[in-house]
Amino acid sequence: MPIERIEVYVDNAKEPIQVLKEPPFKVNFDTTKLPDGDHLMRVVTHYRGGGSEVKEIPFKVSNTPGVAVEGLEEGKEVSGNLEMTIRVGDPDLPPPPSRFPLVGFLVTAVVVLGGVWGFFALNSGFNEVVKEVAKTEAAAEGGHGTPAGGTQTGGGEAVAVDQALLAKGETVFSTNCAGCHQANGAGVPGVFPPLAGNPNLADAEHVVKTVIHGLTTGVTVNGVKYTQPMPGFGQLSDEEVAAVATYIRNSWGNKFGGVKPEQAKAAR
């Protein structure tokens, strides 16, 4: 569903700190104006045609330098003169010198790495294992591996990437998807899942069905759960669905292979 605007509120403020109307939806605000402690960010997304959703994100601010007192313990009974040292953390101060000299660290690293190298270089049994593993991988690549630019479908057929569909998919993505998943495929942390580095995209059927029918049950990507529902884009043609599916499966480092319009037609 197209987004009309996104309003960002902090704590109980009645006015948003920022109103976003065009992607990429990026928020910038100065936390130094907030007191240290717990706060709440509220993101209200308004959709065209009506309807809105609210996402609340608790966060903590810690800008004030820490204060430590040496020489006086809490609850300690004291008498006479006290000598104390008060230390205030200052982010602008350079870090204290390391207690472990750099030269000593380098020497230790060389010795340790040299010992590891010597063990493996002189261990004939380990070398034989490496050779066997290399042979196994080479055999797998020559026999049952997936060709570059392709992916294994349910029937074992590799689908090559159609460059014309790939180019068309970029346009479809920019028009319908970039507002949530961002032009770089990174998504919005905690709200919209990333497409870049998303292993779920390896399943072409899952991708096509999600584009057409949407997703209301949430999704887990790389161990992170996303509950924001995704609207379906069933109004797209079979060719457009195949194009955008091909684009997201082969962009931003993804290499999952192509999708055919026939697959989109079968998923409706």
MOJO-V973679 format. One record per backbone hydrogen bond with DSSP energy under -1.0 kcal/mol. CO is the residue of the C=O (numbers start at 0). NH is the residue of the N-H. If there is no record, write none. Layout:
BEGIN
CO/NH
CO/NH
END
This chain:
BEGIN
1/47
4/45
5/19
6/43
7/16
7/17
8/41
9/12
17/7
19/5
23/25
29/32
30/33
36/60
38/58
39/10
40/56
41/8
42/54
43/6
44/52
45/3
45/4
46/49
50/46
52/44
54/42
56/40
58/38
60/36
65/88
67/86
69/84
72/75
84/69
86/67
89/92
100/104
101/105
102/106
103/107
104/108
105/109
106/110
107/111
108/112
109/113
110/114
111/115
112/116
113/117
114/118
115/119
116/120
117/121
121/123
122/126
123/127
124/128
125/129
126/130
127/131
128/132
129/133
130/134
131/135
132/136
133/137
134/138
135/139
136/140
137/141
138/142
139/144
146/149
150/158
152/155
156/152
158/257
161/165
162/166
163/167
164/168
165/169
167/171
168/172
169/173
170/174
171/175
172/176
172/177
176/179
176/180
177/181
180/186
181/184
184/194
184/195
187/190
187/191
191/187
194/197
197/200
198/201
199/202
201/203
202/206
203/207
204/208
205/209
206/210
207/211
208/212
209/213
210/232
214/229
218/225
220/223
223/220
225/218
229/214
232/235
236/240
237/241
238/242
239/243
240/244
241/245
242/246
243/247
244/248
246/249
248/255
250/253
259/262
259/263
260/264
261/265
END
